[in-house]
């Protein structure tokens, strides 16, 4: 009798754990990145870049150090003394993680204007960015199944 009771309790406990796991499934799904979160990540990156701490910039959450260092070589340092404007945003569709792409427009201290994209997504609950060298002029062209690259091309905004 005691053995049957222990097995029944074990089955009930297992069923409860399974029910909790299934009902909490939505809570563990990745949440979309809000524009506010993406703009906060941009503000963090801009502050680090403007401080001149490029080691910290290339160590920012989610950043590929080798890619960041190559973009720094291409874009040059120091970072622009003024922050870029966010001229638009769109959902990151080609990546399995939910995210946003911020289209940035700014001016380098030399007077040269740039347009760049900054991808921001959530991984394991943490906000990550792809390219913290926002003044590099790097644009993100997503290739989504069923659409041509031409159909997905984003027009460059007028900076001014």
Order of alpha helices (4+ residues) and beta strands (2+ residues): alpha-alpha-alpha-alpha-alpha-beta-beta-beta-beta-alpha
